[in-house]
């Protein structure tokens, strides 16, 4: 089994494998091209994103700077907005639904490292997928950790660290992020 196959199977893999290093280098190059493109050169930016994120939906808008590990593990729906300075470590699949807003300085991390120092020194890691539902608003400076699922119609408050699943129809906040409120019809039109 190759290191990439181990990665895809959710097993420990060597992140310094030549194939994986080459794929990350190609993605980093595209990120650099995207981030350095003239802000209003929309055609160039779209062409770069088409190569970097082959499974993105329609009406995807990403503000620079944007960084990811591979790009091909990011699957997004339509009408996605990602604000400045987003980092997606997509060693495992990151699935993002329709109508999702991601605030500035957010991190979405699928990579997980062993607690055991000896194993870490060997360059071994694993990855767990992240799922973000439809109609989700993720506030600024949010960190989403490996293996998390965020349901539909969820608001994650700014500065939260999402360490476990968040159910649909809720507002969640904190470190660790916890549900603080169920969304109801009374919340329609309310601003936060």
C-alpha positions in Angstrom: 0.0 0.0 0.0 1.4 3.4 -1.0 1.6 6.3 1.5 -1.2 8.1 -0.4 -3.4 5.0 -0.2 -2.7 4.9 3.6 -3.7 8.5 3.8 -6.9 7.9 1.9 -7.7 4.9 4.1 -7.4 7.0 7.3 -4.3 5.1 8.4 -1.0 6.4 9.6 1.1 7.5 6.7 4.4 9.1 6.0 3.7 12.8 5.1 7.3 13.1 3.7 6.6 10.5 0.9 7.8 11.8 -2.4 4.5 11.6 -4.2 2.7 13.5 -1.4 5.5 16.1 -1.2 5.2 16.7 -5.0 1.4 17.0 -4.8 1.7 19.5 -1.9 4.3 21.4 -3.7 2.1 21.7 -6.8 -0.8 22.9 -4.6 1.4 25.4 -2.8 2.6 26.8 -6.2 -1.1 27.3 -7.3 -1.9 29.0 -3.9 1.1 31.3 -4.4 -0.1 32.2 -8.0 -3.7 32.8 -6.7 -2.5 34.9 -3.8 -0.2 37.0 -6.0 -2.7 37.6 -8.8 -4.0 41.1 -9.3 -7.1 41.5 -7.2 -9.4 42.3 -10.1 -8.0 39.8 -12.6 -11.0 37.5 -12.1 -10.4 35.3 -15.1 -6.9 34.5 -14.0 -8.0 33.8 -10.4 -10.8 31.6 -11.7 -8.5 29.6 -13.9 -6.1 29.0 -11.0 -8.9 28.0 -8.7 -10.2 25.6 -11.3 -6.8 23.8 -11.3 -6.4 24.0 -7.5 -9.9 23.1 -6.5 -11.3 20.8 -9.2 -14.4 19.9 -7.2 -15.6 23.4 -6.3 -19.2 24.5 -6.9 -20.5 27.5 -8.8 -20.1 31.0 -7.4 -17.1 30.2 -5.3 -15.3 33.4 -4.1 -12.1 33.1 -2.1 -10.2 36.2 -0.9 -6.4 36.0 -0.8 -4.5 34.8 1.0 -5.7 31.2 0.7 -3.7 28.1 1.5 -4.4 24.3 1.2 -2.3 21.1 1.2 -3.7 19.3 -1.9 -6.8 21.1 -3.2 -8.3 17.9 -4.7 -9.6 16.8 -1.3 -11.9 19.9 -1.0 -15.4 19.4 -2.3 -17.6 22.4 -2.1 -21.2 23.2 -3.1 -22.5 26.3 -4.7 -22.3 29.9 -3.3 -19.2 29.5 -1.1 -17.5 32.6 0.3 -14.1 32.3 2.0 -12.7 35.5 3.5 -8.9 36.4 3.9 -6.3 34.1 5.3 -8.0 30.8 5.3 -5.9 27.6 5.7 -7.4 24.2 4.7 -5.2 21.3 5.5 -7.0 18.8 3.2 -5.1 15.6 3.9 -8.5 14.0 4.2 -11.7 15.1 2.5 -13.2 18.5 3.4 -16.8 18.6 2.2 -18.5 22.0 2.3 -22.2 22.4 1.5 -24.1 25.2 -0.4 -24.4 28.7 0.9 -21.4 28.7 3.3 -19.6 31.8 4.5 -16.2 31.3 6.1 -14.9 34.4 8.0 -11.3 35.7 8.0 -8.4 33.8 9.5 -10.1 30.5 9.7 -8.3 27.1 9.8 -9.9 23.8 8.7 -7.5 21.0 9.7 -7.9 17.3 8.8 -4.3 16.3 9.7 -3.8 14.6 13.1 -0.5 13.8 14.7 0.2 10.9 17.1 0.4 11.7 20.8 3.5 9.5 21.0 6.7 11.6 20.3 8.6 8.6 18.9 5.9 8.0 16.3 5.7 11.7 15.5 9.5 11.8 14.9 9.1 9.2 12.2 7.0 11.7 10.2 3.8 9.7 10.6 0.4 11.3 10.8 -3.2 10.4 9.9 -6.2 12.5 8.7 -9.9 12.5 9.4 -12.5 14.1 7.1 -14.4 17.3 7.9 -18.0 17.9 6.8 -19.6 21.3 6.8 -23.3 21.4 5.9 -25.5 23.8 4.0 -26.3 27.3 5.1 -23.4 27.5 7.6 -21.8 30.7 8.7 -18.3 30.3 10.3 -17.1 33.5 12.1 -13.6 34.9 12.0 -10.7 33.1 13.6 -12.5 29.8 13.9 -10.5 26.5 14.0 -12.1 23.3 12.9 -10.3 20.1 14.0 -10.1 16.7 12.3 -13.1 14.5 12.1 -15.7 17.2 12.8 -19.2 17.4 11.2 -21.1 20.6 11.3 -24.8 20.2 10.4 -27.0 22.4 8.2 -28.1 25.9 9.2 -25.4 26.5 11.8 -23.6 29.6 13.0 -20.1 29.1 14.6 -19.2 32.2 16.6 -15.9 34.0 16.0 -12.9 32.6 17.8 -14.4 29.2 18.4 -12.4 25.9 18.4 -14.6 23.2 17.0 -13.4 19.9 18.5 -16.6 17.8 18.1 -19.7 17.6 15.9 -22.2 20.5 15.9 -25.9 19.6 15.2 -28.0 21.3 12.6 -30.0 24.4 13.5 -27.8 25.7 16.2 -25.5 28.5 17.2 -22.2 27.3 18.8 -19.4 29.1 20.4 -16.3 28.7 22.6 -13.2 26.7 23.2 -14.1 24.0 23.0 -17.1 25.0 20.8 -20.5 24.0 22.3 -24.1 24.6 21.3 -25.3 27.8 23.0 -28.7 28.2 21.2 -31.2 26.4 19.0 -32.2 28.5 16.0 -35.9 29.2 15.8 -38.3 31.3 13.6 -37.8 34.1 16.1 -34.1 34.4 14.9 -35.1 35.3 11.3 -33.7 38.7 10.4 -31.7 38.9 13.6 -28.1 40.2 13.1 -25.1 39.1 15.1 
